[in-house]
């Protein structure tokens, strides 16, 4: 499978977990695994120049779910960007 497809599928897997709402807190380990694989494949495919802040910010999601098992949606503010 081409790297860009693998990257997209891994991102979709992460989003599937996040779409579970508060139940996503039960899948934090799987989320971290998906995010790590996605980050690795994304950087390999596109390079560091495209690994901007949003790639970094996603690492905070799993940590937040571990601390407080509430899945806060940011879809409304993100739609502006």
C-alpha positions in Angstrom: 0.0 0.0 0.0 1.4 3.4 -0.8 2.5 5.4 2.2 0.1 8.2 1.7 -2.8 5.8 1.8 -1.5 4.1 4.9 -1.2 7.5 6.6 -4.8 8.4 5.7 -6.1 5.0 7.0 -4.3 5.4 10.3 -5.7 8.9 10.7 -9.2 7.5 10.0 -8.6 4.8 12.7 -7.8 7.5 15.2 -10.9 9.5 14.2 -13.1 6.4 14.6 -11.9 6.1 18.2 -12.4 9.8 18.9 -16.0 9.7 17.4 -16.9 7.3 20.2 -17.3 10.3 22.5 -16.6 9.7 26.2 -16.2 5.9 25.4 -12.9 6.8 23.6 -11.3 6.9 27.1 -11.5 3.1 27.1 -9.4 3.0 23.9 -6.5 5.3 24.9 -3.9 2.6 24.3 -5.2 1.9 20.8 -5.4 5.6 20.1 -1.8 6.2 21.1 -0.7 3.3 18.9 -2.7 4.7 15.9 -1.3 8.1 16.5 2.3 6.9 16.8 2.0 4.8 13.6 0.3 7.7 11.8 3.0 10.2 12.9 5.8 7.9 11.7 4.2 7.1 8.4 3.2 10.8 7.8 6.7 12.0 8.4 8.2 9.3 6.2 5.8 10.1 3.4 5.7 14.0 3.6 8.8 14.9 5.6 9.2 17.3 8.6 8.2 20.4 6.6 4.6 19.3 6.8 4.6 18.0 10.3 3.2 21.2 11.8 1.5 22.1 15.0 -1.6 20.1 14.5 0.4 17.0 14.2 2.0 17.9 17.6 -1.3 18.9 19.2 -2.9 15.5 18.6 -0.4 14.0 21.1 -2.2 15.8 23.9 -5.6 14.1 23.2 -4.6 10.7 24.6 -3.0 12.3 27.6 -6.1 14.4 28.3 -8.3 11.3 28.0 -6.1 9.5 30.6 -6.3 12.4 33.0 -10.0 13.0 32.6 -12.1 10.6 30.7 -14.1 13.2 28.8 -13.7 13.5 25.1 -14.0 17.2 24.3 -14.9 18.0 20.7 -13.2 20.8 18.9 -15.0 20.3 15.6 -16.9 23.7 15.7 -13.8 25.9 16.2 -11.7 23.7 13.8 -14.2 24.3 11.0 -13.0 27.9 10.8 -9.5 26.8 9.8 
